[in-house]
């Protein structure tokens, strides 16, 4: 098997990025359910993404914080 035939395995950080890139973004609850992480671990992962240059925005929608990531990041 060559490297071209082996698909890249999706990790939890990739899941977080995919959820944040959705138009409606994701709530902390959605992120924790998708990754099976605790809330503080999920927030730390978003901090790590920020340190890597991603722009993550937070907005309150119906009293719930929703996070989005800039698609160009």
Secondary structure as a PSIPRED ss2 file (coil, helix, strand):
# PSIPRED VFORMAT (PSIPRED V4.0)

   1 X C   1.000  0.000  0.000
   2 X C   1.000  0.000  0.000
   3 X H   0.000  1.000  0.000
   4 X H   0.000  1.000  0.000
   5 X H   0.000  1.000  0.000
   6 X C   1.000  0.000  0.000
   7 X C   1.000  0.000  0.000
   8 X C   1.000  0.000  0.000
   9 X C   1.000  0.000  0.000
  10 X C   1.000  0.000  0.000
  11 X C   1.000  0.000  0.000
  12 X H   0.000  1.000  0.000
  13 X H   0.000  1.000  0.000
  14 X H   0.000  1.000  0.000
  15 X H   0.000  1.000  0.000
  16 X H   0.000  1.000  0.000
  17 X H   0.000  1.000  0.000
  18 X H   0.000  1.000  0.000
  19 X H   0.000  1.000  0.000
  20 X H   0.000  1.000  0.000
  21 X H   0.000  1.000  0.000
  22 X C   1.000  0.000  0.000
  23 X C   1.000  0.000  0.000
  24 X C   1.000  0.000  0.000
  25 X C   1.000  0.000  0.000
  26 X E   0.000  0.000  1.000
  27 X E   0.000  0.000  1.000
  28 X H   0.000  1.000  0.000
  29 X H   0.000  1.000  0.000
  30 X H   0.000  1.000  0.000
  31 X H   0.000  1.000  0.000
  32 X H   0.000  1.000  0.000
  33 X H   0.000  1.000  0.000
  34 X H   0.000  1.000  0.000
  35 X H   0.000  1.000  0.000
  36 X C   1.000  0.000  0.000
  37 X C   1.000  0.000  0.000
  38 X C   1.000  0.000  0.000
  39 X H   0.000  1.000  0.000
  40 X H   0.000  1.000  0.000
  41 X H   0.000  1.000  0.000
  42 X H   0.000  1.000  0.000
  43 X H   0.000  1.000  0.000
  44 X H   0.000  1.000  0.000
  45 X H   0.000  1.000  0.000
  46 X H   0.000  1.000  0.000
  47 X H   0.000  1.000  0.000
  48 X H   0.000  1.000  0.000
  49 X H   0.000  1.000  0.000
  50 X H   0.000  1.000  0.000
  51 X H   0.000  1.000  0.000
  52 X C   1.000  0.000  0.000
  53 X C   1.000  0.000  0.000
  54 X C   1.000  0.000  0.000
  55 X C   1.000  0.000  0.000
  56 X E   0.000  0.000  1.000
  57 X E   0.000  0.000  1.000
  58 X E   0.000  0.000  1.000
  59 X E   0.000  0.000  1.000
  60 X E   0.000  0.000  1.000
  61 X E   0.000  0.000  1.000
  62 X C   1.000  0.000  0.000
  63 X C   1.000  0.000  0.000
  64 X E   0.000  0.000  1.000
  65 X E   0.000  0.000  1.000
  66 X E   0.000  0.000  1.000
  67 X E   0.000  0.000  1.000
  68 X E   0.000  0.000  1.000
  69 X E   0.000  0.000  1.000
  70 X C   1.000  0.000  0.000
  71 X C   1.000  0.000  0.000
  72 X C   1.000  0.000  0.000
  73 X C   1.000  0.000  0.000
